[in-house]
Amino acid sequence: MTIDDPAQRPPAMDDVTGLPQARAASGGKGFEGAVEFGQALRGAMLLACGEQTRRLCWCDEDFAEWPIGEAEWLEQLTRWARVGGRELVVIARDYAVIERRHPRFVAWRRDWSHVVQCLVPEEARTEPLPTLWIDSDDQVLRVFDRDHLRGRIGFDRVDRQRAREDFDAISQRASPGFAAGTLGL
């Protein structure tokens, strides 16, 4: 038999050690639609706050569907940010949508600019940005179908590794954007 035979596929590789026998961590949950997407994000924020997650990484074209402007979300985000050593890295192509749809987040970002790093991908990147939430406790949310907001949230090792690679590849070729405030004369 050859390796091309589906019955003889090589074992999965562990993303940490590279050893065979690794299995993806269980506990993931799918979601579909704006309501479930929002609930998944709220749950992720609640868990990150409770677990005192050190770093959050968010990526989306414009964050139009995210609940980042909701009062409860910002209360949790503030509670999370008050603990020292926190970092939020946000990547978006269009921050104008955030300014229009989430003015509370814009004000929060101004007050907490020492915690938040906002990036814009390089202009050469023409494919859409992935919709991702990654935290340093290895929780990942990924949208696979942007039109229907279909995706998955959980602690799956394979998802986590792919999401980190995608986020890192974009952030390494991104520049600062969405200033916390404007300077006037």
N, C-alpha and C positions, 0 to 999 in steps of 0.2 A: 504494500500500500504506500501511496505517496502522501506527502503533507497536504496536497490539494484535496484529498478525500475529507469531506466534512466530519466523518466519524473519527478522524485522526488529527484533529486540530491540536496545535501545541497548547499546553496549559497557559492560563492567564499569568501575566507577570505582575508582581506587586509593585506599585508605583513608588514605594519607599525603598525597598531593598533589592528589587529586581529579581526576586526569587519566584520560581513557579509555585503553584498551590495557592496563590493569593485569591481571595474572593472579595468582591465588592461588599462594602458595609451595607447592611440592610437598613430599613427604616425610612426610605424615601416615600414621598407622597406626590401624586400627580395633581395638577389643577388645570382648569379650563375656564376661560372667560374673565372679564374684568373683576367680578365680585370675588371669585376664588383666588385670582392673582393678588388682589389687595389683601385678602385674608392671609395668604401665604407670606406676603411681605410683612404684615403686622405681626404675625407669629414669629418670623425670623428676627424682627427688631426686639420683640419681647424677650426672646431667648438670648439674644446678644446682650441685652441689658442685664438680665438675670445672671448670666454666666460671666459677666464682666469681660466680654470679648475686647481684645486690645485694638484690633484693626478691622475696619469695614471697607470693602471695595464694591463700588456700584458702577455699572456700565449700562448705558441705554442711549438710543439716538437723541431723545429729548425729555425723558421722564414724564411725559404727559399722563400716562396711566398709573404712575406710582402715587402712593398716598403721602408723599413727603411734605405736603402743605397742611395736613390735618393737625389740629391742636394736640390730640393724644399722641400722634407720632412724634411731634416735636418735643413733647414732654419726656417721652422715653429717650429720644435722641439727646436731649439736654442732660438727663440723668446719666446716660452712658458717657457723655463727653466730660462731665464733671470729675470723673476719676482721672488722675494723671496718666500720661503716656498714651492717650487715645489718638487714633488717626483714622480719618475718613478720606478715602480717595475716590473721587467722582470723575467719570469720563463721559462726556456727552459731545455730540456734534453741534447741537443747537441749544444754547442756554437761554435764548430769547423765550422759548416755550416755558421754561421754568419761571422766568420773570413774570410772564403773563398769568400762568396757571397756579403758581405756588408762591405768592408774595410773602407768606409767613416763613417759608423756607429761606427765601432771599434775605429776610431780616435776621433769621437765625444764623445763617451763614456769615453775615456781617459781624454778628456778636461773637461767633465762635471760629473766626477765620484762622486762628492759631491751630485748630484741630483739623481743618478741612483743606484738602488740596484738590482743586478743580482743573482738569486737563481737557484739551481738545486734540483729537487725533490729527495726524499729519494730513495735509490736503491730498496727498497721493492715495490715501486710503479711500477707495470708492465704494467698497462693499458695505452694507449696513453693519452697524455695531451690534454685537450680541447684547441681549438683555440678561444681565448677570447680577447676582448678589453673592459675594464671597465674604466670609468672616474668618478671623484667625483661629476660631474653634472648629474650622473645617465644615461649616454649614454652607451649602451651595444652593442657590436658586437659579434656574436657567429656563428661559423661554425658548422653545423650539419652533413654535409657530406664532409669529408676531401678529398675524391677522386675527387669530382666535385666542390669543394669549394663552396658549397651551404650553405647559412646561412641567417641571418637576422640582421639588425641594427635598433636601435631605443631606445625608452624610456619606453618600456613595463615593468610594475612593476614585473610581474611574472618572465620574462626573467632576469631582473636585480637581483632579489633576488636569483634565481638559480645560476646565473653566479657568484655573490659574494660568495655564499656558496661554490661553486666549487673552486674558486680561493683561498679563505681563507683556505679551507681544505688542498690544495696542499702547500700553502705558509707556513703554520704552521709546516709542516713536510719537509721543504726544508732547504738547507744550502747554504751559500754564494758560488758563482762560478763566473767564467769569470772575473778574476782580471783586473782592469783598466790598469795596467802596470806590467812589470816583473822587479824584482830586480836582478841586476847583480853585480858581484864582480869585 
